[in-house]
Amino acid sequence: FDLDHALTVFERLNTARVVECFLLYLEKAEVTISRAEAQQRMFQKLGNPTFFTDMRPLLQTDRAKALTDETLKATFVRVMKELIDRIPGDEWAKAGEMRERFGV
């Protein structure tokens, strides 16, 4: 949700640079996350029914009320397309299956 908010608020955000900075951060932390692993984690979040409900209390009332299944899926798709899918490497083997399963 916070990544989608950044994509909305910062017009013309250089998403390639954001991913590059993320990879540098991971490198400094001596951690690696492949594109496939990042995609898998995103789908795990989408499949967790409490993931989105847990964040509602953290939002302003009007923003929390605006969160529907449709807006959450749109948020997921946008973050996946504009950030996660830009991480170098191969796509997660089950990504296509999960996109179909969740209708994203």
FIKOLGU-936291 format. One line per field, with one value per residue: residue number from 0; chain; x, y, z of N, C-alpha, C, O in turn. Coordinates in steps of 0.001 Angstrom, whole numbers, plus 524288, in hexadecimal, padded with zeros to 5 digits. Example, Ala and Ser with C-alpha at 12.3 -4.5 7.8 and 13.67 -1.06 7.14 Angstrom:
BEGIN
n c(0,1)
chain c(A,A)
nX c(83386,83232)
nY c(7E9C6,7F736)
nZ c(81E78,81BA8)
caX c(8300C,83566)
caY c(7EE6C,7FBDC)
caZ c(81E78,81BE4)
cX c(83390,83264)
cY c(7F31C,8001E)
cZ c(81E78,81EBE)
oX c(8379C,83461)
oY c(7F309,80472)
oZ c(82111,81F67)
! end
This chain:
BEGIN
n c(0,1,2,3,4,5,6,7,8,9,10,11,12,13,14,15,16,17,18,19,20,21,22,23,24,25,26,27,28,29,30,31,32,33,34,35,36,37,38,39,40,41,42,43,44,45,46,47,48,49,50,51,52,53,54,55,56,57,58,59,60,61,62,63,64,65,66,67,68,69,70,71,72,73,74,75,76,77,78,79,80,81,82,83,84,85,86,87,88,89,90,91,92,93,94,95,96,97,98,99,100,101,102,103)
chain c(A,A,A,A,A,A,A,A,A,A,A,A,A,A,A,A,A,A,A,A,A,A,A,A,A,A,A,A,A,A,A,A,A,A,A,A,A,A,A,A,A,A,A,A,A,A,A,A,A,A,A,A,A,A,A,A,A,A,A,A,A,A,A,A,A,A,A,A,A,A,A,A,A,A,A,A,A,A,A,A,A,A,A,A,A,A,A,A,A,A,A,A,A,A,A,A,A,A,A,A,A,A,A,A)
nX c(80335,8076D,80F26,80941,8045E,80CEB,80F4D,806A6,806AE,8106C,81237,816B2,81E80,82A9A,82AA8,83185,83AB0,837F5,83743,8419E,8469E,8423E,846B9,85130,85095,84DFA,85717,85E99,85B01,85D7C,8567B,84E7D,84439,83D04,83645,82E92,82D30,8298E,82035,81AEE,819CC,8133F,80A12,807C0,804FE,7FC1F,7F5C2,7F3ED,7EA0D,7E986,7F0F1,7EEC4,7E69E,7EB54,7F08F,7E959,7E62C,7EE89,7ED8A,7E805,7DA8E,7D42B,7DAA3,7DBDA,7D1A2,7D0CB,7D618,7D41D,7D199,7D377,7D974,7E216,7E60D,7E8AB,7F079,7F7D1,7FA3D,7FEA7,807AD,80CFD,80EAE,81405,81C6E,81FDB,8208E,828CB,831BD,83DAB,83F21,83952,82BA2,82303,81FF9,81596,81017,80952,80123,7FDAF,7FA88,7F1EE,7EBD3,7E991,7E520,7EAA4)
nY c(7FB50,804FA,80636,8074D,81091,8176C,816B9,81BB9,825CF,82A4C,82F5D,82B34,82500,81EE4,812C5,80AED,80E7F,80E54,8038A,80111,80643,800A0,7F6DA,7F967,7FBC9,7F1E7,7ECB6,7F1C6,7EE76,7E482,7DD39,7D5B4,7D63D,7D03F,7D2D0,7CB3F,7C7B5,7D0E0,7D247,7C93B,7CB4D,7D40B,7CF9E,7C8D1,7CFE5,7D42F,7CB93,7CA7C,7CC20,7D317,7DA80,7E446,7E806,7E9BC,7F309,7FAE0,80044,806F1,80EE1,81B38,81DB4,81F78,81BAE,8115C,80DB0,80E1E,805A6,7FAE3,7EDE6,7EEB2,7F81D,7F539,7ECE6,7F25B,7F8C2,7F121,7ED10,7F5DF,7F810,7EEA9,7EEA2,7F845,7F873,7EE91,7E75D,7EBBA,7E8EB,7E2C3,7D656,7C97C,7C6FC,7C2B1,7B561,7B286,7BB83,7BE72,7B756,7BA93,7C4D6,7C2D5,7BD1C,7C4A6,7CC3D,7D4BF)
nZ c(80000,80333,7FBB8,7F296,7F517,7F4E2,7EA37,7E651,7EAE8,7E87C,7DD54,7D0FC,7D51C,7D53E,7D32E,7D05B,7D4A8,7DF32,7E0E7,7DEC8,7E727,7EF67,7ED94,7EF5D,7F9F0,7FDE6,7FB28,8016F,80B01,80A56,80648,7FDFE,7F4D0,7EBD0,7DFA9,7DE3A,7E891,7ED57,7E7E3,7EB09,7F5C3,7F552,7F127,7F941,800F4,7FC5B,7FCA8,80724,80FA5,81814,81657,81121,81751,820BC,81F78,81E88,8281A,8291F,82243,81DC0,82012,816F9,80F02,81214,810F8,80650,802C4,7FBC7,7F6E5,7EC3F,7EB52,7F117,7EB42,7E235,7E635,7E8E5,7DED4,7DA0A,7E043,7DEF6,7D406,7D217,7D8FA,7DE3E,7D5C6,7D097,7D56A,7D377,7CD11,7CBE1,7CA1B,7D437,7D488,7D649,7D48F,7CC1D,7CD8D,7D773,7D549,7CF21,7D63C,7DE01,7D81E,7D415)
caX c(80000,80AC8,811CD,8056F,803AA,81171,80EA9,8027D,8080F,81505,81176,81B71,82264,82DFD,82A3A,83657,83E75,83630,838F4,84757,847E9,840BC,84ABA,855DD,84F65,84E83,85CA6,8612E,85935,85F37,851BA,84CC1,83ECF,83C4D,83124,82AFC,82C07,82655,81AFF,81893,81849,80EB4,80574,80683,8022A,7F6F6,7F2C5,7F317,7E559,7EA25,7F507,7ECA6,7E359,7EEC8,7F280,7E50D,7E650,7F2ED,7EC47,7E3D9,7D583,7D263,7DE01,7DA9F,7CC99,7D180,7D89F,7D0A0,7D47E,7D51E,7DDC7,7E6A7,7E841,7EB1F,7F54E,7FB5C,7FBEF,8020E,80CB7,80F8B,81054,8179E,82109,821A3,8220A,82DA1,83639,84020,83EAB,834EF,82699,821B2,81D9E,80FED,80DDB,804D8,7FCFD,7FBB0,7F7AF,7ECDA,7E8F5,7E7B8,7E2B0,7EDBF)
caY c(80000,80994,806C5,80977,8160C,81A44,816FF,81F7B,82B08,82C52,82EFC,82A36,8225F,81B85,80DB0,807FA,81062,80C59,7FE12,8012F,807AD,7FC28,7F2D4,7FB44,7FB16,7EC4F,7EB63,7F3BF,7EB34,7DF34,7DA26,7D571,7D4CB,7CFCD,7D463,7C6EB,7C7BC,7D57C,7D126,7C556,7CE01,7D759,7CC48,7C6E0,7D420,7D48F,7C70B,7CAB3,7CF52,7D720,7DE39,7E977,7E9D6,7EB7C,7F857,7FEAF,803BE,80A91,812D9,81EEB,81B23,81FA4,81839,80BFB,80C5B,80DB4,800B1,7F69D,7E9BA,7F0B7,7FBD6,7F25F,7EA11,7F63F,7FA2F,7ECB7,7ECDE,7FA58,7F743,7EA3F,7F032,7FCB4,7F7C7,7E930,7E501,7EE3A,7E67F,7DF3D,7D0B6,7C6AB,7C72F,7BE31,7B146,7B252,7C0C7,7BE57,7B46E,7BDD6,7C939,7C0BA,7BBA8,7C94D,7CFD7,7D98E)
caZ c(80000,80373,7F6B1,7EEF7,7F697,7F2C9,7E489,7E549,7ECC0,7E5C5,7D7B1,7CDDD,7D851,7D221,7D5BC,7CF62,7D88C,7E443,7E128,7DF26,7EC92,7F29C,7ECE0,7F21F,7FF80,7FEFF,7FABC,8062E,80F58,808FC,8059F,7F890,7F3C8,7E62D,7DDB3,7DF5F,7EE31,7EE68,7E5DD,7EE7A,7FA98,7F431,7F0B5,7FE7D,80399,7F9F1,7FE60,80CCB,81066,81C19,814EC,81016,81BA2,824F4,81EAF,81E9F,82CAA,828BD,81E5E,81ED8,81F5F,81188,80BEB,8139B,80EA1,800A6,80183,7FA4F,7F442,7E725,7EBDA,7F2FE,7E6CB,7DECD,7E8E6,7E83E,7D95D,7D8FA,7E2E2,7DC62,7CEC2,7D1E6,7DC53,7DF0F,7D0CA,7CEBD,7D7FD,7CFAC,7CDD3,7C98F,7CCB8,7D777,7D153,7D71E,7D426,7C891,7D03A,7DBB7,7D2EE,7CD8D,7DAFE,7E0C3,7D472,7D394)
cX c(80359,80DB6,80E1B,8047D,80827,81102,80A85,80435,80C91,81472,816B9,81FDA,82580,82E33,82F04,83A75,83CF6,837FE,83EDE,84917,84698,844DD,84FD7,85536,85018,8543B,85F9C,85FBE,85ADF,85AA6,85076,84709,83E3A,836E2,82D1D,8296C,82885,820BE,81827,816AB,81376,809BD,803F4,8037A,7FC9C,7F373,7F195,7EE6E,7E5F1,7EE1D,7F2DF,7E94E,7E6A6,7F083,7EE31,7E53B,7EABC,7F1CF,7E831,7DEB1,7D3C3,7D599,7DCD4,7D57D,7CD06,7D40E,7D486,7D3F4,7D695,7D9B7,7E2B3,7E932,7EB04,7F051,7F964,7FDA2,7FFC8,80773,80FB5,811D6,814A6,81C83,8230A,82383,826F3,83282,83890,83F41,839D8,83003,825D9,81EA6,817AB,80D3F,80906,80021,7FA7B,7F8B3,7F230,7E97E,7E682,7E527,7E579,7F11D)
cY c(804E4,80A67,80903,80F35,8195D,81AD3,81AFF,8250E,82D6E,82B70,82E5E,827EE,81EA7,81629,80A46,80986,80E7E,806B2,7FDC4,80274,8033B,7F7DE,7F463,7FA9F,7F55E,7EAA1,7ED10,7F075,7E581,7DB60,7DA05,7D3D1,7D4BB,7D1CF,7D02D,7C6DE,7CC55,7D49C,7CD3F,7C7E3,7D163,7D40E,7C9E5,7CAFA,7D48E,7D015,7C6ED,7CE45,7D3A1,7DB48,7E3BA,7EB7C,7EBCB,7F120,7FC74,8024C,807CB,80F29,816AE,81C41,81B0B,81C08,8128A,80A32,80B8A,80890,7FC75,7F251,7EB9C,7F474,7F922,7EF37,7EDD1,7F80E,7F5F3,7ECA3,7F13E,7F9A4,7F2D0,7EBF0,7F44B,7FC08,7F226,7E6B4,7E773,7EC08,7E29A,7D97D,7CE7E,7C759,7C239,7BA47,7B11B,7B79C,7C0DD,7BBAF,7B7C3,7C286,7C775,7BF81,7C060,7CD52,7D507,7D946)
cZ c(80000,7FE5A,7F29C,7F021,7F473,7ECDE,7E307,7E680,7E9A8,7DFEB,7D4FB,7D127,7D4DC,7D4C5,7D4D0,7D366,7DE09,7E4F1,7E1A5,7E4BA,7F050,7F249,7EF86,7F803,8010F,7FEEC,7FFA2,80AF1,80EA8,808CF,7FFCD,7F862,7EDDD,7E4AB,7DF0A,7E520,7EFA1,7EC7E,7E963,7F384,7F9C7,7F3DA,7F5F0,8018F,8017F,7FBBE,8042D,80DEE,8147D,81A9A,81432,81491,8202E,8244C,81EF0,82362,82C77,8251D,82060,81D71,819B0,80E0C,80D28,8111D,808BE,7FF05,80096,7F7E4,7EF03,7E7A2,7EDCB,7EEA3,7E318,7E116,7E82B,7E2BA,7D830,7DB64,7E044,7D722,7CED8,7D535,7DC70,7D9F6,7CE6B,7D169,7D424,7D10D,7CB43,7CCCC,7CFF5,7D424,7D1CE,7D66C,7D0A6,7CAFD,7D482,7D99A,7D162,7D258,7DDAA,7DD2D,7D3FD,7CEBE)
oX c(8023E,80EAA,80FB1,803E2,80743,81239,80ADF,80343,80C7A,815F5,81AA2,82470,8233E,8317C,83068,83D5F,84061,83A01,840E7,84CA9,84985,84651,8528B,858DF,85282,855F6,862C3,862EB,859CD,85AE2,8514E,84545,83EE2,8336D,828CA,824DB,824ED,81CFF,81389,8125D,81002,805B0,7FF54,7FFD4,7F8E1,7EEB8,7EE91,7EED8,7E311,7EE9B,7F4F2,7E92B,7E4ED,7F1CB,7EF57,7E481,7EAA1,7F4D2,7E556,7DE8B,7D20C,7D377,7DCCF,7D50B,7C9F9,7D428,7D1DC,7D89C,7DAF3,7DD7C,7E706,7EDFC,7EF35,7F41E,7FDE8,8025F,803BD,80B64,8146F,8165D,8187F,82060,82778,8279F,8290A,836E4,835BB,83EB9,836BF,83032,827D5,81B1C,81500,8089C,8050A,7FBB7,7F5B6,7F4BD,7EE59,7E4D9,7E204,7E33C,7E309,7F405)
oY c(80894,80EDC,80C4D,8125B,81DA3,81EF6,81D65,8289E,83211,82761,830B6,828DD,81B9E,8152C,80716,80635,80D34,8053F,7FA8F,7FFF8,80232,7F58D,7F10E,7F918,7F42C,7E78B,7EA17,7EFC4,7E22B,7D705,7DDDC,7D07E,7D8B9,7D269,7D161,7C614,7CBC3,7D607,7CDE7,7C6BC,7D196,7D583,7C909,7C9B1,7D534,7D0C0,7C3A3,7D302,7D77A,7DF37,7E773,7F032,7EF29,7F3BC,80116,80703,80BA4,812E8,8159E,818EA,816FB,81995,80F3F,805BD,8089C,80747,7FABA,7F310,7EA48,7F407,7FA9B,7EEE3,7EC9B,7F8CC,7F714,7EC32,7F05F,7FA8C,7F332,7EAD1,7F3D7,7FEC2,7F120,7E435,7E567,7ED30,7DF7C,7D80E,7D142,7C82A,7BE11,7BBC9,7AFAF,7B821,7C322,7BD89,7B7C3,7C40F,7CA3A,7C0BF,7C033,7D157,7D927,7DCEF)
oZ c(7FD1E,7FCD1,7EF7B,7EC8C,7F26E,7EABC,7DEE0,7E369,7E863,7DDD5,7D683,7D00D,7D1E4,7D824,7D822,7D54F,7E129,7E910,7E498,7E6C5,7F3FB,7F63D,7F1B2,7FABB,8050A,8022D,801B8,80E7C,811F3,80AD5,7FD09,7FB60,7EB45,7E7F4,7E0C5,7E667,7F2C6,7EF26,7EA8E,7F554,7FD1E,7F5FF,7F6F3,8046B,80477,7FC47,805F7,80D3D,81451,81D53,8166D,81586,82326,82821,81F83,822C5,82F5A,824EE,82418,819FD,817C4,80A80,809A7,80F5D,80675,7FA63,80432,7F6F6,7ED80,7E4AE,7EC4B,7EE5D,7E113,7DE3C,7E6F6,7E208,7D599,7D8C9,7DF76,7D5F4,7CBFF,7D458,7DAE0,7D9DC,7CA99,7CFCF,7D1D1,7D59C,7C8D6,7D188,7CE92,7D141,7CE11,7D795,7D21B,7CA89,7D51D,7DBDB,7D239,7D273,7DF60,7DEFD,7D38F,7CD9C)
! end
